Amino acid sequence: MLLRGSGEHTGDAYDLSAIVDDRGTGGGVAAAAALTGYANAFFDDEADFAAARDRLHAEIGGEALVDAAGVLAIFNAVVRIADSTGIPLEDQKAEMSADFRDALGIGDYPSTEGKF
């Protein structure tokens, strides 16, 4: 919701379908491939995380890399905590996000069954 909302505020267009089916477009996000590679490497023990980090650093610079690391860390922590405690999505947020959750098929994931 934040990316969609910030895009509306700035006039930037983001293709949220890139979240589930990128097709190499990046959805309009600068350095999308490097950001995705960095996030994926964080969660994949077999991936070369240092190489992904270095690629991202080369594309976006040191300050933005620190921001990306912070976002990755907080999303990892908050989502895991919310999921493990069974916190439901608030009604207002469920209503605001229904259109893109449906378009992306998020409700079809086993972890979201019965939550919306």
N, C-alpha and C positions, 0 to 999 in steps of 0.2 A: 504494500500500500504506500509506503514512503516513496519508493522510486516513482510510482505512478503519480503521486501527489506532487513531488518535487518537479517532475517533468511538466505537469500542468502549470506550476508556478513559474518555471523558467521558460516555458515554451518549447522545451526539448521533447522529442518524440522517442519513446522507448517501446520496443516490441517485447512485451512480457512473455510471449510464447517462446522466446529464446531460452527461457529458463528450462523448458522441457524438450525443446527441439530447435537447437541453435542454427543449424544449417550454415554455420560459418559467418553469420551476420553480426553476432555480438549484441543484437537487440538495440543497437544505437549507443551502447556503453563503450567509452574509450578504453582501450587495452583489455577488452572483454576476454579474449583468449588467454592472456597472461593472468588475469585475475582468476579465471576459472581453473587454470592449471595450478595456480598457487593454492586455491581452496581445496581442490581435489587431492593435491599432493599432501596436504595437511592431514587428511583422513586416510591416506593409503600408505601403509607401512612399506609397500614395495616401490613406491615412487621416490624419485630423487628430489626431496623437498628443497635442498640447497640450490639446485639448478632452477627450480620453479621460482624460488625467492629471488635469485639473481636475475632471472629473465624479467620478473615484474619490476624489480628495482631499475633495471636498464630502461624499461618502458615508461615508468611513471615517476621515478625519482625517490629519494630517501624519505622525504616528509610524507608523501602519499603512501609509500610502503608501510610506514608506521601506522597510518590511518587504516590501511587494509588489514594489517595484523590485529589492530584493536577491534575492528568490526568482526573479523573471523573469530577472535577469542570470545567476545561478548555473545555473539550469536550461538557459538558452540555451548557456552555455559547456560545461557538463558533458555534456549530451546530444550536442552537436556533436562534442566530442572523442571520446566513446565511440563514436558512430556512425562517425566518420571512421577510427578505428583498428580497427573491427570487434570491439570488446570484446563478448563474449557475455554474456547475462544469466546470473548464477550459478544453479546447479541449485536451490539452496534458494529463491531468489527466484522462479524460474520455477514451482516447485511451489506456493509460497504465493500466487502471483498468477494461477494457471491458471484459476480459476473466473471471475474478473472479466475477464480477458483474453478468454476464450471468450465471455462474455456480451456484451462490448462489440465483439466482432469484430476485436480488435486484430491477431490473427494473419492476417487477410485483407489487411492493408496490404502493399503491395509491399516496403516497407523492412523488414518483419519476417519475410519469407519464409525459412523454414528456420532461424530463430534460436531456436525453442523446441522 
